[in-house]
Amino acid sequence: MGLLDCDGLLSLLDAAQRKHDVVANNLANLNTPGYRTRRVRFARRLEDVMDRTGKLKPGARLETELWSPMFRDVAADGNDVKLEREIVQLNKNSVRMRVYLAAVRSRIQRLRSAIEGR
């Protein structure tokens, strides 16, 4: 199953939650002079944390890191947060979270069926 196994799904949900928090922080600083937009990305390549079958290596986590992209449209006060750009990021991340949660729900339903013998 690869990233859709339990550990993989938990890691993806953790990363999506962190992305949501960072976008919310960007929005909260929309009018803060000098504030620079932050983003979340994976700290390591997926190949570094996955085995040959596509599963996470034992004990491996999809770690994230913060970074600041260099946008050209910086306001006179040094702030580069744009409401439209952040709303797009929020919506993209919301879709990802829904997909991950649907996968968790599916796994739980399959486990429940197996336990109940259906």
N, CA, C and O of each residue as an XYZ file, in Angstrom:
472
protein
N       0.797     -1.196      0.000
C       0.000      0.000      0.000
C       0.843      1.264      0.000
O       0.346      2.330     -0.366
N       2.076      1.175      0.393
C       2.929      2.351      0.351
C       2.518      3.416      1.342
O       2.318      3.141      2.526
N       2.394      4.634      0.849
C       2.047      5.748      1.733
C       0.640      5.648      2.281
O       0.272      6.411      3.175
N      -0.149      4.732      1.770
C      -1.502      4.599      2.278
C      -1.603      3.572      3.397
O      -2.710      3.219      3.802
N      -0.457      3.077      3.915
C      -0.526      2.248      5.101
C      -0.721      3.176      6.304
O      -0.669      4.398      6.165
N      -0.939      2.606      7.455
C      -1.280      3.426      8.632
C      -0.228      4.487      8.947
O      -0.561      5.654      9.154
N       1.033      4.082      8.984
C       2.094      5.041      9.305
C       2.186      6.138      8.251
O       2.355      7.313      8.576
N       2.075      5.745      6.995
C       2.128      6.722      5.911
C       0.989      7.720      5.988
O       1.192      8.924      5.827
N      -0.214      7.210      6.235
C      -1.372      8.104      6.338
C      -1.228      9.066      7.516
O      -1.557     10.247      7.400
N      -0.742      8.568      8.638
C      -0.549      9.451      9.795
C       0.478     10.530      9.489
O       0.301     11.686      9.873
N       1.544     10.159      8.803
C       2.561     11.143      8.428
C       1.994     12.188      7.474
O       2.267     13.380      7.616
N       1.200     11.735      6.495
C       0.593     12.674      5.548
C      -0.397     13.597      6.244
O      -0.455     14.788      5.938
N      -1.174     13.060      7.176
C      -2.109     13.897      7.929
C      -1.374     14.908      8.804
O      -1.796     16.059      8.916
N      -0.280     14.481      9.419
C       0.532     15.409     10.225
C       1.072     16.548      9.358
O       1.028     17.714      9.751
N       1.580     16.196      8.177
C       2.127     17.214      7.272
C       1.027     18.158      6.806
O       1.237     19.369      6.736
N      -0.134     17.618      6.491
C      -1.250     18.468      6.049
C      -1.701     19.405      7.171
O      -2.034     20.562      6.916
N      -1.711     18.914      8.399
C      -2.085     19.771      9.530
C      -1.066     20.894      9.711
O      -1.428     22.043      9.961
N       0.196     20.548      9.583
C       1.234     21.576      9.713
C       1.092     22.617      8.604
O       1.249     23.811      8.858
N       0.795     22.177      7.373
C       0.578     23.118      6.272
C      -0.594     24.034      6.578
O      -0.530     25.239      6.334
N      -1.658     23.464      7.111
C      -2.828     24.268      7.459
C      -2.454     25.334      8.503
O      -2.847     26.495      8.381
N      -1.700     24.930      9.519
C      -1.275     25.867     10.565
C      -0.417     26.992      9.994
O      -0.573     28.150     10.381
N       0.482     26.657      9.080
C       1.379     27.661      8.491
C       0.596     28.648      7.624
O       0.850     29.852      7.668
N      -0.352     28.140      6.839
C      -1.170     29.039      6.017
C      -2.005     29.945      6.913
O      -2.142     31.136      6.631
N      -2.564     29.397      7.987
C      -3.333     30.216      8.928
C      -2.454     31.312      9.543
O      -2.900     32.444      9.731
N      -1.215     30.963      9.851
C      -0.281     31.955     10.390
C       0.032     33.037      9.354
O       0.116     34.219      9.687
N       0.205     32.621      8.089
C       0.427     33.598      7.022
C      -0.750     34.564      6.935
O      -0.563     35.776      6.827
N      -1.959     34.019      6.983
C      -3.156     34.864      6.901
C      -3.250     35.804      8.104
O      -3.665     36.955      7.970
N      -2.866     35.308      9.267
C      -2.901     36.147     10.467
C      -1.914     37.310     10.366
O      -2.092     38.337     11.021
N      -0.881     37.149      9.553
C       0.143     38.189      9.391
C       0.018     38.936      8.069
O       0.989     39.517      7.583
N      -1.159     38.919      7.499
C      -1.418     39.553      6.211
C      -0.994     41.027      6.185
O      -0.516     41.517      5.162
N      -1.166     41.718      7.288
C      -0.846     43.147      7.351
C       0.324     43.471      8.274
O       0.488     44.617      8.693
N       1.135     42.470      8.592
C       2.284     42.687      9.470
C       3.480     43.142      8.638
O       3.955     42.403      7.776
N       3.967     44.353      8.894
C       5.115     44.853      8.120
C       6.319     43.912      8.236
O       6.669     43.465      9.328
N       6.940     43.624      7.102
C       8.146     42.805      7.077
C       7.917     41.310      7.135
O       8.869     40.539      7.015
N       6.671     40.878      7.317
C       6.410     39.437      7.405
C       6.555     38.801      6.034
O       6.051     39.319      5.038
N       7.255     37.665      5.993
C       7.451     36.927      4.745
C       6.643     35.633      4.798
O       6.587     34.965      5.830
N       6.027     35.295      3.689
C       5.241     34.071      3.566
C       6.095     32.855      3.885
O       7.266     32.779      3.513
N       5.483     31.907      4.580
C       6.161     30.649      4.878
C       5.394     29.515      4.231
O       4.184     29.606      4.022
N       6.092     28.468      3.923
C       5.517     27.260      3.355
C       6.112     26.049      4.064
O       7.136     26.146      4.740
N       5.455     24.914      3.897
C       5.925     23.649      4.456
C       6.289     22.740      3.292
O       5.572     22.669      2.294
N       7.396     22.056      3.432
C       7.776     21.055      2.439
C       8.372     19.864      3.177
O       8.745     19.960      4.346
N       8.453     18.740      2.472
C       9.063     17.565      3.084
C      10.549     17.824      3.287
O      11.214     18.374      2.409
N      11.063     17.431      4.432
C      12.463     17.679      4.768
C      13.407     16.784      3.974
O      14.546     17.158      3.692
N      12.925     15.611      3.622
C      13.748     14.676      2.855
C      12.938     14.150      1.684
O      11.709     14.213      1.675
N      13.648     13.636      0.706
C      12.962     13.041     -0.436
C      12.224     11.786      0.003
O      12.661     11.087      0.917
N      11.112     11.506     -0.648
C      10.333     10.316     -0.316
C      11.163      9.045     -0.453
O      10.990      8.100      0.317
N      12.063      9.021     -1.431
C      12.883      7.829     -1.637
C      13.758      7.525     -0.413
O      14.140      6.377     -0.187
N      14.068      8.552      0.363
C      14.925      8.353      1.533
C      14.191      7.672      2.687
O      14.829      7.062      3.544
N      12.878      7.766      2.721
C      12.126      7.211      3.849
C      11.281      5.996      3.463
O      10.603      5.413      4.308
N      11.326      5.615      2.174
C      10.529      4.469      1.728
C      11.427      3.319      1.304
O      12.536      3.521      0.810
N      10.917      2.091      1.511
C      11.677      0.929      1.059
C      11.319      0.621     -0.397
O      10.588      1.380     -1.033
N      11.827     -0.478     -0.917
C      11.617     -0.813     -2.336
C      10.161     -1.134     -2.670
O       9.754     -1.024     -3.827
N       9.371     -1.529     -1.665
C       7.969     -1.873     -1.913
C       7.057     -0.639     -1.853
O       5.862     -0.731     -2.130
N       7.627      0.503     -1.494
C       6.829      1.724     -1.417
C       6.275      2.004     -0.039
O       5.492      2.937      0.140
N       6.678      1.193      0.953
C       6.228      1.423      2.329
C       7.264      2.246      3.075
O       8.448      2.251      2.736
N       6.789      2.941      4.097
C       7.728      3.681      4.936
C       8.655      2.710      5.641
O       8.223      1.663      6.124
N       9.924      3.060      5.695
C      10.882      2.243      6.429
C      10.497      2.263      7.902
O       9.945      3.256      8.377
N      10.777      1.181      8.639
C      10.432      1.141     10.059
C      10.999      2.354     10.807
O      12.191      2.649     10.722
N      10.147      3.027     11.518
C      10.558      4.192     12.299
C      10.685      5.480     11.502
O      10.918      6.543     12.078
N      10.537      5.399     10.190
C      10.677      6.599      9.355
C       9.404      7.434      9.419
O       8.304      6.897      9.551
N       9.561      8.725      9.326
C       8.435      9.657      9.287
C       8.673     10.624      8.148
O       9.812     10.932      7.798
N       7.585     11.095      7.579
C       7.677     12.120      6.546
C       7.795     13.470      7.252
O       6.798     14.147      7.501
N       9.013     13.839      7.563
C       9.240     15.079      8.298
C       9.085     16.279      7.376
O       9.334     16.202      6.173
N       8.667     17.387      7.974
C       8.484     18.612      7.213
C       9.422     19.693      7.731
O       9.950     19.610      8.840
N       9.611     20.699      6.901
C      10.415     21.845      7.301
C       9.747     23.109      6.779
O       9.024     23.078      5.783
N       9.995     24.209      7.458
C       9.495     25.504      7.017
C      10.499     26.151      6.095
O      11.708     26.012      6.283
N      10.000     26.861      5.097
C      10.872     27.635      4.218
C      10.098     28.850      3.749
O       8.868     28.870      3.786
N      10.813     29.843      3.315
C      10.198     31.071      2.810
C      10.496     31.214      1.322
O      11.639     31.450      0.930
N       9.458     31.068      0.495
C       9.674     31.278     -0.943
C       9.975     32.752     -1.210
O       9.595     33.621     -0.425
N      10.636     33.020     -2.284
C      10.981     34.406     -2.625
C       9.999     34.926     -3.679
O      10.230     34.793     -4.880
N       8.903     35.517     -3.208
C       7.927     36.096     -4.114
C       8.394     37.483     -4.552
O       9.021     38.213     -3.784
N       8.085     37.824     -5.768
C       8.507     39.123     -6.310
C       7.558     40.254     -5.935
O       7.950     41.421     -5.914
N       6.318     39.907     -5.642
C       5.321     40.937     -5.354
C       5.303     41.298     -3.863
O       4.358     40.980     -3.141
N       6.356     41.959     -3.431
C       6.506     42.382     -2.040
C       5.981     43.808     -1.907
O       6.301     44.682     -2.712
N       5.163     44.024     -0.870
C       4.613     45.358     -0.627
C       5.714     46.300     -0.142
O       6.808     45.859      0.211
N       5.419     47.577     -0.127
C       6.392     48.585      0.303
C       6.842     48.364      1.742
O       7.958     48.735      2.105
N       5.979     47.760      2.572
C       6.339     47.513      3.975
C       7.120     46.210      4.159
O       7.440     45.835      5.287
N       7.431     45.513      3.047
C       8.220     44.288      3.126
C       7.407     43.018      3.282
O       7.979     41.930      3.327
N       6.091     43.125      3.366
C       5.212     41.974      3.512
C       4.914     41.391      2.129
O       4.591     42.132      1.201
N       5.021     40.069      1.990
C       4.735     39.455      0.690
C       3.535     38.510      0.717
O       3.326     37.756     -0.234
N       2.743     38.538      1.794
C       1.567     37.680      1.905
C       0.439     38.243      1.042
O       0.089     39.419      1.148
N      -0.119     37.394      0.192
C      -1.249     37.774     -0.653
C      -2.433     36.897     -0.275
O      -2.314     35.672     -0.246
N      -3.557     37.505      0.010
C      -4.753     36.784      0.440
C      -5.146     35.706     -0.563
O      -5.415     34.569     -0.177
N      -5.181     36.053     -1.841
C      -5.603     35.099     -2.870
C      -4.689     33.877     -2.914
O      -5.162     32.746     -3.024
N      -3.396     34.107     -2.828
C      -2.431     33.010     -2.881
C      -2.606     32.081     -1.673
O      -2.516     30.861     -1.805
N      -2.854     32.659     -0.512
C      -3.027     31.849      0.697
C      -4.336     31.074      0.670
O      -4.385     29.936      1.139
N      -5.387     31.660      0.137
C      -6.665     30.948      0.025
C      -6.517     29.746     -0.910
O      -7.068     28.678     -0.643
N      -5.777     29.921     -1.997
C      -5.516     28.793     -2.910
C      -4.773     27.691     -2.158
O      -5.129     26.518     -2.274
N      -3.749     28.053     -1.392
C      -2.994     27.058     -0.618
C      -3.897     26.349      0.393
O      -3.811     25.133      0.564
N      -4.756     27.109      1.054
C      -5.673     26.545      2.038
C      -6.626     25.557      1.379
O      -6.873     24.481      1.924
N      -7.158     25.904      0.224
C      -8.084     25.019     -0.486
C      -7.390     23.754     -0.988
O      -7.943     22.660     -0.874
N      -6.188     23.891     -1.541
C      -5.438     22.716     -1.997
C      -5.172     21.766     -0.832
O      -5.331     20.552     -0.960
N      -4.773     22.321      0.281
C      -4.465     21.504      1.444
C      -5.725     20.849      2.011
O      -5.673     19.715      2.488
N      -6.838     21.547      1.961
C      -8.105     20.973      2.432
C      -8.489     19.758      1.601
O      -8.972     18.762      2.139
N      -8.277     19.835      0.297
C      -8.574     18.692     -0.575
C      -7.669     17.522     -0.219
O      -8.128     16.384     -0.132
N      -6.393     17.796     -0.013
C      -5.463     16.722      0.370
C      -5.905     16.061      1.670
O      -5.907     14.836      1.785
N      -6.279     16.884      2.648
C      -6.704     16.332      3.939
C      -7.939     15.454      3.775
O      -8.038     14.405      4.410
N      -8.878     15.868      2.934
C     -10.077     15.057      2.705
C      -9.715     13.712      2.064
O     -10.297     12.684      2.410
N      -8.770     13.720      1.144
C      -8.338     12.471      0.514
C      -7.691     11.554      1.553
O      -7.998     10.363      1.602
N      -6.807     12.096      2.374
C      -6.140     11.292      3.396
C      -7.157     10.728      4.388
O      -7.070      9.562      4.772
N      -8.116     11.551      4.802
C      -9.128     11.093      5.752
C     -10.032     10.029      5.128
O     -10.450      9.095      5.813
N     -10.334     10.160      3.845
C     -11.127      9.138      3.159
C     -10.366      7.811      3.138
O     -10.964      6.748      3.306
N      -9.061      7.872      2.933
C      -8.247      6.653      2.944
C      -8.240      6.026      4.340
O      -8.307      4.804      4.468
N      -8.160      6.844      5.375
C      -8.211      6.327      6.753
C      -9.568      5.667      6.996
O      -9.643      4.566      7.541
N     -10.627      6.342      6.592
C     -11.979      5.811      6.760
C     -12.119      4.466      6.048
O     -12.712      3.536      6.594
N     -11.587      4.359      4.852
C     -11.654      3.116      4.085
C     -10.904      1.995      4.804
O     -11.394      0.869      4.883
N      -9.728      2.301      5.322
C      -8.944      1.284      6.043
C      -9.689      0.812      7.284
O      -9.694     -0.379      7.594
N     -10.316      1.742      7.992
C     -11.070      1.374      9.199
C     -12.258      0.493      8.828
O     -12.549     -0.482      9.522
N     -12.941      0.828      7.745
C     -14.078      0.013      7.304
C     -13.636     -1.396      6.920
O     -14.319     -2.369      7.238
N     -12.495     -1.508      6.235
C     -11.992     -2.835      5.860
C     -11.604     -3.646      7.089
O     -11.876     -4.845      7.157
N     -10.972     -2.997      8.057
C     -10.616     -3.693      9.300
C     -11.868     -4.134     10.051
O     -11.929     -5.253     10.561
N     -12.852     -3.266     10.116
C     -14.104     -3.599     10.799
C     -14.772     -4.794     10.116
O     -15.262     -5.702     10.787
N     -14.788     -4.791      8.782
C     -15.380     -5.914      8.034
C     -14.627     -7.214      8.307
O     -15.238     -8.271      8.464
N     -13.302     -7.128      8.363
C     -12.509     -8.327      8.622
C     -12.778     -8.857     10.024
O     -12.885    -10.067     10.223
N     -12.886     -7.963     10.988
C     -13.125     -8.389     12.373
C     -14.507     -9.001     12.506
O     -14.682    -10.007     13.194
N     -15.487     -8.399     11.848
C     -16.864     -8.886     11.949
C     -17.116    -10.075     11.045
O     -18.164    -10.713     11.147
N     -16.174    -10.391     10.157
C     -16.298    -11.541      9.291
C     -17.229    -11.344      8.103
O     -17.858    -12.296      7.640
N     -17.318    -10.138      7.621
C     -18.194     -9.867      6.457
C     -17.431     -9.957      5.176
O     -18.001     -9.760      4.103
